[in-house]
Amino acid sequence: MLAPQPLCETDVATLEHLVNRHPELEDAARSLFEHGYAIIDFGFGRETLDAAAAYTRDALGGYTRVQDGWRRNASVKALARDEKVLTVLGKLYGRAAFPFQTLNFKFGSQQRTHSDTYHFHSAPARFMCGIWIALEDIDADAGPLHYYPGSHKLPVFERHELPDGKDYLAYEDFVAKTMKAHGLKREIATLKRGQAFIWSANLFHGGSKRKKPDATRLSQVTHYYFEDCGYYTPMSSDAEKKAYWIRAPYDIARGRFVPSNRAHLPGGAPLRTVLAERLDGLLRRTPRH
């Protein structure tokens, strides 16, 4: 296993510039920069929350989660592409955001701690974020989201950097040791209905243990990329071949594929690779409504 690495320093100059431009977002910006997350109430409509909660409760049956429910449910899609959310993310990150994946949870996932950068990543790094929306009041018994404040400042760990990188369990063990080695403390997100938890790409998080197995945790996660980046899948990549695993994520808000920007990819990207990925995306991810 890799030895734990030191925390990166926060770019204070960038933070202050952002706060000066958008003083209304000062609390959210400082929390994201310093802790890796921010909690915001975007004022989602009651009917939209009710419909998304009903879909999440009824569509999943006994399953924990459903991926890309936006294809089948208009309210899930509405939350993912909410203009208030996109506007705030655009201000915080300095470039336009677009939603590319949704996950709806009926029960807490109890997933071990991880960083999203291990699953999908960008170049430049960290131009991805997640938003977790509570579709009902979430308490500690329902297995809420857990996270490690400040862990987003750790280096981005990718599969090819770990001796056992192909073994996901080894990655999870490495993460657990890293959190302990840096003295990072785990917290849980007990949100009220309608509140949104925004987390940075490299914030380490997971699902807490469900204290009441039958307690629901109705919630929606939407993952966002930002425009003018390279997009790739670290678990299908290595140090030399990132450029050959290009993603063309589907922009849920605008109904389009967003090809990776060649300028941000090591060595550029062969046109045939981009076309192949887009064809693969069409076959796997074309909306059904």
N, C-alpha and C positions, 0 to 999 in steps of 0.2 A: 504494500500500500504506500501511496505517497505520504510524506510527512505533511502535517497541517501547515499551510502557508499563511503569512501575515495578512492582516486586513489591508485593503486598499484605502487610500485617502479619498475623502469626499472632495469633489471639485467645488469649493466654496464660491469661487468667482462666478461659475455658471449659475449656481443657486441664487446668488444675490442679483444677478442680471435678470433671472426669471422672475424673482419677487418684485423687482422694480417695474418690470413690464406688466405683471399681472398680480397686483397687490391683493386682489380678492382670493387668490389661491395660495397665499403665503403659508397658511397652516398645513394645507395638503402638500405643498412643495417641500417644506422643511421636514415633514414627517417622512415623505418618500425618500428624500436625500439622506436623512439621518438614520431612519429606522427601516426603510425598505417597504413601507406600506402607508396607506392613508385610508381613513374611513369617511365616506361622503354620503350624504342623503341627496340624491339627484331629483327627488320628487316624482318618482315613477307613478303613473296613474293607477288608481285602485283597481280598475277593471282589468288592466294589463297584468298586474300582479296576481289577481284572483285567477285569471285564465291560465297563466303560466304555472301557478301552484296546482290547479286542477289537473292540467296536463301531466305535470311531474308526478302527482299522486296516483293518477289513474293509468297512465301509459306504462309505467315501469313494473306494475305488479309487484312481485317479490324481489326484483332486481334493485341493485344499489343505484345505478346511474344509466343514463342513455346519452349517447354522443350525437351531436348535430340534430337535436330535436327541432331546430329552426326550420329544417326542411319540411316538417309536418305540422308545425304549430305557429300561427301568426304572432302570438304574444311572446313566445320565446324569441322569435326573430325581431320583434319590436324592441325588446329589452337589449338585444345584442347590438342593434344599430341605432340606438337612441341618440338623437342629435346632441343632447346636453352632454352625454358621455364622450362622444367623439370630439366635441369642442374643447372640453376640459383636457382630454388626453393630448390633443393637438397643442394646447398651450403649455402643458407640462413638459412635453418631449420636444417641442419645437418643429414637429413635422406631422403631417396628417396620419391619423390612425385608421385602421380598418379591421373589423372583426373577421376571424377566419375559422373559428371553431366554438361550438357550445357544448357544455356538459350539464345535464340536469340530474340532480341527486334527490332521491327520495329518502335514503338513509345515509348516515355518515360513512365515508369510504374506509376509514381506519387504515388508510394508506400510510406507509412509512415515509419518513422525511426525505425530501428530494428537492431539486431545483428544476424549474421548467427548462432551463438552458440545456439540460441533459437530453431533452426530448425534441425540442425545436429551438432553433437559434438564428441569429442574424449577424450580418457583417455590414456596418460596424456592430459591435457587440451591444447587447442589452436593449436593443430597440424592439422589445416585446414586453407585454405585461398581461396580467390576468385581472379580471374583476369578478368577485364572488358576491352575488346578490342574495340576500335572505328573502325567501318567499313566505316565510313565517318567522315568528320570534324563535331564535335559536338559543337553547340553554346548554349548560355543561353536560347534561345527561345524554344528549343526542349525538355526541361525537362530533363537536364542531371542528372547523378548520384550526389546526395548530400551526404556529410559525415561530421563527427565531429572529426577533428584532436585531438589526445590524448585520445579519448573515449575508445580506446582498452585497456587502463590501468585500466578501471573500472572492478570490479568483474564480473564474468560470472553469469548472472541471468538465472535461470532455472524455468520452470513452477511450480514445487512443492514448490518453495521459495516464490511465490506470493500468497496472499490471494485469488485473483481471477485468478489464473493461467490458468484455463480452458477457460477463456474469453480473446480472442486475442486482442480485442479492449482495454481491461483493461491493458494488457501488453503494447500496443502502447502508452496509456496515461501515464503509469508509466515511459516509456522511455523518453517521451517529458518532463516530470517534472524533471527527472534525468539530462538531458542535461542542462536544465535551472538552476537547483540547483548548478551544478558544473561550471557554467559560460562558458560552451563549445560553441564555435562558429561554425556555419554551413558554409561549403564551398561547391562549386560545381566543378565538373571535366569537363572542356571544353577542350577535347582532340583533337588532330589532327589525321587524318586517320592513322591507323597502330600503334598508341601508346597504351600502356597497363597500366592499373591502377591496381596494386596489393594491396589488403587490408588484414589486419590481421583478424583472425577468429572473434575477439570480437570488431572490429571497427563498430561503429553504423553508419548506412547509409540508404539511401532510394532513391526515385525518386523525383526530383523537379517538380513543377507545370509546365505544358506545356503552355507557353505564346502564342504559335501559335499551335492550335489543330491539324492542318494538317502537321506540321513540323515533319519529320521523325527523328529518333535517332537510325540509324542502328548500332547495336552493338552486341557483343557476350560476355556472362559471362560463365566462366568455373570454377567450384568448384573443389578443390584438397584436398585430404587427404594425409597423410604421412604413410609410412609403419611402422609396429611393434607397432600398437596402438589398443585400443579398440574403436569401432565405434558404436554410438547409437543415437537414435532419442529422444531428450529431451521432445518433446510434446507428446510422447507416453510412457513416463517414469515417475517415481517418485523416491524419495530419496532411497527407499528400493529395487526397482525393476529395476534399470538400467541394471543389468546383464541379465534380461529376455527380453530385447528389443535390442538384438544384431543386428547390421547391417553387411551384407557381401557386401560392395559396389563393383560395377563392375568397374574394371580398364579399361578405354576406350583405353589406349595406348597399353596394352598388351593382351587385350581380355580375362580377367580372373576375377573371383571373389576373393576378398581379405577378408578372415575371420578375425574377431576380435581376437586380441591376448589376451588369457585368463588371462595372467599375469597382464594386465592393467585393469581388470574389477573387481568391488567389488564382492567378494565372488566367483569369477570364473563364468563360463558359462556352463550350462548343454549341453552336446553334442547334445541332441535332439533339443535344441533351435537353435543352430547354423545351424543344418541341415534343420530345418523348415524355417529359414530365407533365406537360400540359395535356397531352393526350391521355396519360394515365389519370390525371386529375378529372378530366371529363368523364372517364369511364367510372371512376369511383365516387365522385363528389358532386355530380350534376344535381341541382335542386329538383325535388319532386313536386313542387307547387309554385 
